[in-house]
Amino acid sequence: MSRTFVRQDTQIRNSDAYVQLTAPSLANYQTTPTNIEDDLNNVRSQLNNLLTVQTGNWYDDINLPVTFENGAKRGVRSLNQDLHDLQRKRVLVSSTNLSDVVVPALQNYVVLALSEIPSNTTAAIGIVTTRGTVAATNGTFGAHSLALVGGSSAIDPKNLCDIVDGSTRDPITSSGRQVWALFQTESATDGSTMTGTTPDRAQLSFVRLNATGDALEACPVADIAGKTINYASVERKALEDLNEQDFLRGAVIDSPASATVSRQIAYDNQGTTPVELTTNADLDLNSAGIFWEIRDLLNASLFKITEGTGGGTSTLAFGTDVDTFDNNAIVNDFSTGLRANTSGTRIDVGVTAGYIDTSAGVTDLGVRAGLELYLDDGNQTGSTWAQTAGIKLSDTTAEWDAYETAFGAEVSLLYGIGQAKRRPKVYARVTSTTSADTDVGGVGGGINLDAQLPDMSIGAYLTDYDVFLNGVLLRPGANSAANHDYYPGSSTLNGQVKFEFTVKVNDQICVTPYVR
């Protein structure tokens, strides 16, 4: 039997079609293929896919749970770029120089010798990405300069160096404010090497915060000249250049060796980190007139505590620059009462136990509501009174007008209540027959009644009194010319009345007043 010798270099040929975009799926990559060319094309497609990203089965589509912020997926190509960018990421770290630097007399700056310049002698000058010691230059080398490299704020430039006393390693202060230094170079060429000689020297210009704390200013010469200092410069590194100690806060500068730190420095160092107290703490004001004060941006008083125990004048005052006093305490307990508007029309609440009253000399005390005013007390609870808020003072403006019409302009509430209660009716018996148009009654009943009729001089005579004769209501007149049943007698004050007809013995007269 003859044999066939398979020649692999010719019988296994290359693919006729090269495909790299077949969609990944179990069907496309594993179930459907019918020949090796399909398999190779599927491998080509998935290889292309892997250059982007791949998880799960070899035939799965890309489906990461986390993607880039722009929605793209991270694969080999993008990961390569990401790693490159991460290595090149620039960060700033502090680098402490332990060389003692002596500030010359009569100067608030110092030109650094070769032994005093930072260990990284490459000058990264201005707003750049150069790796090296961050520096500024403005052409005024050899004199104090406020040249800086802009940072996160006006008081935090990128070339700001921490400095300490070379012996005690305490911060140096000027009028209670911490002193720093701006690192500056003679050369304006970014990336140049600092050599300690012209034209590649470096210097420190000493600065402090200004009085308002929003900018840097030159440190007075008297506060820095002649001092021996150590400084920590700012170095720009790539992320790949960082060593493990660069992440330590302590790598910046040593802690103070003594207790000479000012409150300003302590507050600045503390930042917004809370002070967690595990023991009790006191702030003692030990002399009369000593105060503790919190002020605003313009130094106006917001809150002030003044010691005055000996003279009874201790005060806790909120200043006029406080816009809102917002008290959200569950219980506000003023144990000795509350005095409001003591410089004007003072009102006391609970100063006299159980009372709301005014100070001496104040004549008016009002209770006013913007919408409705109710009166209520504890006896309302459990009663049949339906309005849970109490008794309303008024419902409409018309009620105020009606009150004024009924009782007079701006009269008191008690007066109105008194007026609303009519006086009792009075009965009198005629004791002698009296002719028409003759006074009936008088003091004690006069000569023809056994009792005095009520005073009818109050209010309106024609509408505020009812007069009955033997149970019959009579009609009044203003005078005899009215020709009605009766009219005012000579003395209405004493209850005298005149009738238009004769009244006889034993006639019964009843007068009902409707005014007080």
GIHUJO-V709415 format. One record per residue. N is the residue number from 0. RES is the residue in one small letter. PHI is phi in radians with two decimals (999 if undefined). PSI is psi in radians with two decimals (NA if undefined). OMEGA is omega in whole degrees, 0 to 359 (none if undefined). Layout:
# GIHUJO-V709415
N/RES/PHI/PSI/OMEGA
N/RES/PHI/PSI/OMEGA
This chain:
# GIHUJO-V709415
0/m/999/2.28/181
1/s/-1.25/2.74/180
2/r/-2.03/2.61/175
3/t/-1.86/2.12/178
4/f/-1.60/2.01/182
5/v/-1.35/2.18/177
6/r/-1.79/1.74/190
7/q/-1.13/-0.57/184
8/d/-1.15/-0.33/179
9/t/-1.97/-0.55/184
10/q/-1.41/-0.49/173
11/i/-1.70/1.80/188
12/r/-1.72/2.97/176
13/n/-1.26/2.89/180
14/s/-1.17/2.53/175
15/d/-1.33/-0.63/181
16/a/-2.19/2.37/178
17/y/-1.86/2.04/183
18/v/-2.19/2.28/179
19/q/-2.24/0.20/184
20/l/-2.12/0.34/177
21/t/-1.14/2.26/183
22/a/-1.14/2.28/181
23/p/-1.17/2.31/173
24/s/-3.01/2.83/177
25/l/-1.08/-0.70/181
26/a/-1.15/-0.85/184
27/n/-1.21/-0.63/189
28/y/-1.69/-0.39/187
29/q/-2.28/-0.64/184
30/t/-1.52/-0.77/188
31/t/-1.40/-0.63/186
32/p/-0.91/2.45/182
33/t/-2.05/-0.18/179
34/n/-2.60/3.04/184
35/i/-1.22/-0.47/177
36/e/-1.10/-0.70/177
37/d/-1.08/-0.75/180
38/d/-1.08/-0.75/180
39/l/-1.14/-0.69/178
40/n/-1.13/-0.63/177
41/n/-1.15/-0.69/177
42/v/-1.12/-0.73/177
43/r/-1.03/-0.75/182
44/s/-1.14/-0.76/182
45/q/-1.25/-0.56/175
46/l/-1.09/-0.75/175
47/n/-1.06/-0.67/179
48/n/-1.13/-0.71/182
49/l/-1.14/-0.51/177
50/l/-1.12/-0.31/173
51/t/-1.65/-1.11/176
52/v/-3.11/2.69/178
53/q/-2.76/2.38/173
54/t/-2.43/2.96/175
55/g/1.32/-2.58/181
56/n/-1.22/2.77/182
57/w/-1.13/-0.42/181
58/y/-1.67/0.05/181
59/d/-1.33/2.66/172
60/d/-1.35/2.91/181
61/i/-1.27/2.21/182
62/n/-2.69/1.28/181
63/l/-1.40/2.51/175
64/p/-1.24/-0.40/181
65/v/-2.19/2.34/179
66/t/-2.21/3.07/175
67/f/-1.07/2.88/177
68/e/-1.05/-0.53/180
69/n/-1.51/0.07/177
70/g/1.61/-0.13/180
71/a/-1.31/2.84/180
72/k/-1.82/2.55/184
73/r/-1.62/2.14/178
74/g/-2.25/-2.88/185
75/v/-1.06/-0.80/182
76/r/-1.11/-0.89/182
77/s/-1.18/-0.58/179
78/l/-1.16/-0.65/177
79/n/-1.06/-0.76/179
80/q/-1.17/-0.71/179
81/d/-1.07/-0.77/180
82/l/-1.12/-0.66/178
83/h/-1.12/-0.81/180
84/d/-1.11/-0.66/181
85/l/-1.14/-0.73/179
86/q/-1.10/-0.59/183
87/r/-1.52/-0.06/182
88/k/-1.02/2.25/182
89/r/-1.57/2.39/176
90/v/-2.39/2.71/178
91/l/-1.87/2.34/177
92/v/-2.30/2.73/177
93/s/-1.61/2.46/181
94/s/-2.22/1.99/185
95/t/-1.39/2.31/176
96/n/-1.90/2.02/184
97/l/-1.54/0.06/176
98/s/-1.19/2.31/177
99/d/-1.28/2.17/180
100/v/-1.95/2.14/181
101/v/-1.69/2.15/178
102/v/-1.38/2.17/182
103/p/-1.06/2.71/176
104/a/-1.08/2.56/176
105/l/1.10/0.39/178
106/q/-2.27/2.60/170
107/n/-2.03/0.53/174
108/y/-2.61/2.89/178
109/v/-2.57/2.31/174
110/v/-1.50/2.24/188
111/l/-1.49/2.39/173
112/a/-1.36/2.97/182
113/l/-1.01/-0.69/181
114/s/-1.26/-0.20/184
115/e/-1.81/-0.17/181
116/i/-1.32/2.80/183
117/p/-1.08/2.79/180
118/s/-1.11/-0.56/174
119/n/-1.57/1.82/188
120/t/-1.50/-0.02/177
121/t/-1.34/2.22/182
122/a/-1.61/2.00/175
123/a/-1.65/1.70/194
124/i/-1.73/2.11/174
125/g/1.45/-2.79/181
126/i/-1.45/1.52/183
127/v/-2.39/-3.14/174
128/t/-1.99/0.15/182
129/t/-1.05/2.38/176
130/r/-1.43/2.17/181
131/g/2.84/-2.94/180
132/t/-1.40/2.18/184
133/v/-1.24/2.25/184
134/a/-2.52/2.79/173
135/a/-2.12/2.76/175
136/t/-2.55/2.53/176
137/n/-2.51/0.24/174
138/g/1.50/0.02/180
139/t/-1.93/0.76/182
140/f/-1.13/2.55/180
141/g/1.56/0.20/176
142/a/-2.61/2.81/180
143/h/-1.08/2.43/182
144/s/-2.49/2.55/175
145/l/-1.75/0.35/179
146/a/-1.11/2.29/183
147/l/-2.46/2.90/174
148/v/-1.84/2.01/186
149/g/-0.93/2.34/179
150/g/-2.13/-2.54/184
151/s/-1.25/-0.37/178
152/s/-2.75/3.06/182
153/a/-1.17/-0.39/181
154/i/-1.82/0.18/180
155/d/-2.39/1.01/178
156/p/-1.20/2.81/185
157/k/-1.28/-0.35/180
158/n/-1.74/0.41/180
159/l/-1.49/2.17/183
160/c/-1.86/2.41/169
161/d/-1.31/2.46/176
162/i/-2.30/2.66/177
163/v/-2.44/2.87/174
164/d/-1.12/2.29/185
165/g/-1.14/-0.37/181
166/s/-1.70/-0.87/184
167/t/-1.61/-0.30/185
168/r/1.04/0.45/172
169/d/-1.50/2.62/172
170/p/-1.04/2.64/178
171/i/-1.77/2.34/183
172/t/-2.06/2.75/177
173/s/-2.38/1.92/184
174/s/0.95/0.71/178
175/g/1.42/-0.01/180
176/r/-1.91/2.45/182
177/q/-1.19/2.53/179
178/v/-1.76/2.33/173
179/w/-2.14/-3.07/177
180/a/-2.41/2.50/173
181/l/-1.67/2.21/180
182/f/-1.52/2.19/185
183/q/-2.40/2.67/182
184/t/-2.13/2.73/177
185/e/-1.30/-0.70/181
186/s/-1.41/2.54/176
187/a/-1.77/0.11/183
188/t/-1.55/1.98/179
189/d/-1.10/2.37/179
190/g/1.53/0.01/179
191/s/-1.23/2.81/183
192/t/-1.76/2.23/178
193/m/-1.37/2.22/185
194/t/-2.06/-0.17/183
195/g/1.49/-0.05/178
196/t/-2.24/2.75/179
197/t/-1.06/2.39/6
198/p/-1.76/0.48/186
199/d/-2.17/0.83/178
200/r/-1.61/2.94/177
201/a/-2.32/2.74/179
202/q/-2.54/2.84/173
203/l/-2.00/2.20/173
204/s/-1.87/2.10/188
205/f/-1.47/2.35/185
206/v/-2.39/2.93/174
207/r/-2.57/3.00/175
208/l/-1.23/2.56/173
209/n/-1.31/3.11/186
210/a/-1.08/-0.53/181
211/t/-1.63/-0.05/174
212/g/1.27/0.33/183
213/d/-2.07/0.17/178
214/a/-2.80/2.86/176
215/l/-1.67/2.54/176
216/e/-2.37/2.86/181
217/a/-1.12/2.39/174
218/c/-1.26/2.32/177
219/p/-0.97/2.48/184
220/v/-1.01/-0.70/184
221/a/-1.11/-0.39/184
222/d/-1.57/-0.10/183
223/i/-2.37/-0.46/183
224/a/-1.05/2.39/177
225/g/1.48/-0.13/182
226/k/-1.43/2.63/174
227/t/-1.77/2.17/186
228/i/-2.23/2.77/163
229/n/-2.00/2.66/181
230/y/-2.39/2.78/176
231/a/-2.12/1.96/180
232/s/-1.46/2.93/180
233/v/-1.81/2.20/182
234/e/-2.04/2.36/176
235/r/-1.64/2.21/179
236/k/-2.19/2.80/165
237/a/-1.49/2.73/183
238/l/-1.00/-0.60/181
239/e/-1.22/-0.27/180
240/d/-1.52/-0.21/186
241/l/-1.16/2.46/170
242/n/-1.84/2.95/188
243/e/-1.09/-0.48/183
244/q/-1.37/-0.27/180
245/d/-1.11/-0.32/180
246/f/-1.55/-0.02/181
247/l/-1.59/2.32/176
248/r/-1.08/-0.63/183
249/g/-1.17/-0.20/179
250/a/-1.27/-0.22/184
251/v/-1.32/-0.95/186
252/i/-2.90/2.68/181
253/d/-1.20/2.72/175
254/s/-1.26/2.69/179
255/p/-1.04/2.52/181
256/a/-1.61/-0.18/180
257/s/-2.44/3.13/187
258/a/-1.72/0.80/182
259/t/-1.74/0.17/182
260/v/-1.20/2.28/179
261/s/-1.32/2.86/177
262/r/-1.08/-0.63/179
263/q/-1.04/-0.78/180
264/i/-1.15/-0.73/180
265/a/-1.08/-0.76/179
266/y/-1.13/-0.75/180
267/d/-1.09/-0.75/181
268/n/-1.18/-0.61/181
269/q/-1.16/-0.67/182
270/g/1.09/-2.44/182
271/t/-1.69/0.14/179
272/t/-1.23/2.23/180
273/p/-1.14/2.60/171
274/v/-1.59/2.01/183
275/e/-1.62/1.91/181
276/l/-1.50/2.25/174
277/t/-1.96/-0.08/174
278/t/-2.34/2.89/178
279/n/-1.17/2.68/180
280/a/-2.42/2.51/179
281/d/-2.19/2.55/170
282/l/-2.10/1.79/186
283/d/-1.64/2.29/171
284/l/-1.81/1.80/195
285/n/-1.68/0.05/179
286/s/-2.44/2.58/179
287/a/-1.02/2.35/179
288/g/1.56/-0.23/177
289/i/-1.20/2.40/182
290/f/-2.31/2.81/173
291/w/-2.16/2.13/193
292/e/-2.34/2.48/171
293/i/-1.97/2.24/185
294/r/-2.09/2.85/180
295/d/-1.60/-2.98/184
296/l/-1.02/-0.57/181
297/l/-1.69/0.29/178
298/n/1.15/0.36/174
299/a/-1.45/2.51/184
300/s/-1.22/2.26/174
301/l/-1.80/-0.75/185
302/f/-2.57/2.27/186
303/k/-2.53/2.27/174
304/i/-1.97/2.16/182
305/t/-2.07/2.27/179
306/e/-1.34/2.25/177
307/g/-2.75/0.57/186
308/t/-1.02/-0.78/184
309/g/-1.04/-0.63/182
310/g/-1.80/0.15/181
311/g/1.16/0.57/183
312/t/-2.13/0.30/177
313/s/-1.07/2.35/182
314/t/-2.33/2.60/170
315/l/-2.16/1.87/190
316/a/-2.07/2.35/169
317/f/-1.70/2.20/186
318/g/-1.30/2.91/181
319/t/-1.22/-0.23/178
320/d/-1.49/-0.02/173
321/v/-1.35/2.03/184
322/d/-1.35/-0.67/181
323/t/-2.46/2.20/172
324/f/-1.71/1.78/188
325/d/-1.84/1.80/183
326/n/-1.91/1.98/181
327/n/-1.93/0.44/179
328/a/-1.13/2.59/179
329/i/-1.14/-0.74/179
330/v/-2.23/2.27/175
331/n/-1.94/1.79/188
332/d/-1.88/1.88/174
333/f/-1.76/1.64/193
334/s/-1.16/-0.42/179
335/t/-1.93/0.35/179
336/g/1.64/3.13/184
337/l/-2.33/2.29/176
338/r/-1.97/2.19/182
339/a/-2.00/2.46/177
340/n/0.98/0.96/183
341/t/-1.18/-0.33/179
342/s/-1.62/0.00/180
343/g/-2.31/-2.24/178
344/t/-1.48/1.62/188
345/r/-1.27/2.45/173
346/i/-2.17/2.29/179
347/d/-1.86/2.32/176
348/v/-2.08/1.91/177
349/g/1.37/0.04/175
350/v/-1.09/-0.80/164
351/t/-1.62/2.07/189
352/a/-0.87/2.19/176
353/g/1.44/0.12/185
354/y/-2.20/2.62/164
355/i/-1.91/2.04/183
356/d/-2.53/-3.08/182
357/t/-2.02/2.86/179
358/s/-1.33/2.92/181
359/a/-1.02/2.40/178
360/g/1.57/-0.19/178
361/v/-1.59/2.13/189
362/t/-1.63/-0.35/186
363/d/-2.08/2.43/172
364/l/-2.37/2.04/184
365/g/-2.05/2.62/171
366/v/-2.07/2.07/188
367/r/-2.31/2.39/176
368/a/-2.07/2.52/181
369/g/-1.16/-0.57/181
370/l/-2.10/-1.25/183
371/e/-2.20/2.56/177
372/l/-2.13/2.19/181
373/y/-2.08/2.61/173
374/l/-1.99/2.33/185
375/d/-2.68/2.76/171
376/d/-2.61/-3.13/186
377/g/-1.18/-0.34/182
378/n/-1.27/-0.26/180
379/q/-1.20/-0.56/181
380/t/-1.08/2.25/180
381/g/1.50/-0.07/179
382/s/-1.50/3.12/179
383/t/-1.53/0.03/179
384/w/-1.13/2.13/188
385/a/-1.40/-0.53/183
386/q/-1.41/1.85/186
387/t/-1.17/-0.36/181
388/a/-1.41/-0.20/181
389/g/1.92/-2.75/181
390/i/-1.61/2.17/180
391/k/-1.41/2.43/180
392/l/-1.15/-0.78/179
393/s/-2.70/2.79/178
394/d/-1.86/-0.61/185
395/t/-2.48/2.88/175
396/t/-1.12/-0.57/181
397/a/-1.07/-0.51/179
398/e/-1.17/-0.62/175
399/w/-1.14/-0.74/178
400/d/-1.10/-0.72/181
401/a/-1.14/-0.67/178
402/y/-1.09/-0.77/180
403/e/-1.12/-0.69/180
404/t/-1.14/-0.68/185
405/a/-1.33/-0.67/190
406/f/-2.09/-0.11/179
407/g/1.97/2.87/185
408/a/-1.22/2.15/174
409/e/0.88/0.70/176
410/v/-1.43/2.81/184
411/s/-1.25/2.81/179
412/l/-1.14/-0.70/179
413/l/-1.13/-0.64/177
414/y/-1.09/-0.78/181
415/g/-1.10/-0.71/178
416/i/-1.11/-0.71/179
417/g/-1.12/-0.70/180
418/q/-1.18/-0.59/182
419/a/-1.22/-0.37/178
420/k/-1.56/1.95/182
421/r/-1.29/2.71/176
422/r/-1.29/2.74/182
423/p/-1.16/2.60/176
424/k/-1.18/2.68/182
425/v/-2.18/2.35/176
426/y/-1.89/2.47/175
427/a/-2.53/2.53/179
428/r/-1.85/2.37/178
429/v/-1.24/2.21/182
430/t/-1.77/-0.24/177
431/s/-2.63/2.45/181
432/t/-1.08/2.33/185
433/t/-2.26/2.30/182
434/s/-1.21/2.83/177
435/a/-1.01/2.65/176
436/d/1.04/0.55/178
437/t/-2.14/2.47/181
438/d/-1.01/2.26/173
439/v/-1.98/2.20/181
440/g/1.68/-2.99/183
441/g/2.53/-2.88/181
442/v/-1.07/2.17/181
443/g/1.21/0.16/182
444/g/1.81/-0.11/177
445/g/1.16/-2.60/185
446/i/-1.67/-0.05/186
447/n/-2.37/0.15/176
448/l/-2.30/2.68/178
449/d/-1.64/0.04/176
450/a/-2.65/2.66/180
451/q/-1.44/2.24/176
452/l/-1.25/2.75/184
453/p/-1.21/2.79/175
454/d/-1.06/2.13/180
455/m/-1.99/0.42/179
456/s/-1.60/-0.12/183
457/i/-1.60/2.39/176
458/g/1.32/-2.69/182
459/a/-1.70/2.08/186
460/y/-1.06/-0.65/187
461/l/-1.37/-0.36/186
462/t/-2.12/-0.29/187
463/d/-1.74/0.09/180
464/y/-2.43/2.42/171
465/d/-1.94/2.25/179
466/v/-2.05/2.17/179
467/f/-1.97/2.45/173
468/l/-2.12/2.02/182
469/n/0.93/0.67/176
470/g/1.51/-0.02/181
471/v/-1.79/2.23/179
472/l/-1.25/2.24/182
473/l/-1.75/2.77/179
474/r/-1.76/2.22/181
475/p/-1.46/2.79/172
476/g/-2.33/2.79/181
477/a/-1.25/-0.52/179
478/n/-2.83/-3.06/183
479/s/-1.14/-0.45/182
480/a/-1.18/-0.32/180
481/a/-1.24/-0.42/180
482/n/1.01/0.68/174
483/h/-1.79/-2.89/188
484/d/-1.25/-0.69/181
485/y/-2.66/2.94/178
486/y/-2.68/2.98/185
487/p/-1.05/2.42/175
488/g/-1.47/-2.97/185
489/s/-1.15/-0.55/181
490/s/-2.35/1.63/177
491/t/-1.17/-0.44/178
492/l/-1.03/-0.66/181
493/n/-1.69/0.23/175
494/g/1.37/0.37/180
495/q/-1.37/2.44/181
496/v/-2.44/2.60/178
497/k/-2.02/2.36/179
498/f/-1.80/2.68/179
499/e/-1.46/0.08/181
500/f/-2.56/2.98/181
501/t/-1.36/2.36/173
502/v/-1.83/2.54/188
503/k/-2.04/2.87/180
504/v/-0.96/2.42/179
505/n/1.30/0.05/169
506/d/-1.09/2.51/181
507/q/-1.85/2.16/178
508/i/-1.92/2.32/176
509/c/-2.22/2.22/177
510/v/-2.04/2.21/177
511/t/-1.99/1.91/178
512/p/-1.43/2.57/176
513/y/-2.03/0.17/175
514/v/-2.22/2.74/182
515/r/-1.49/NA/none
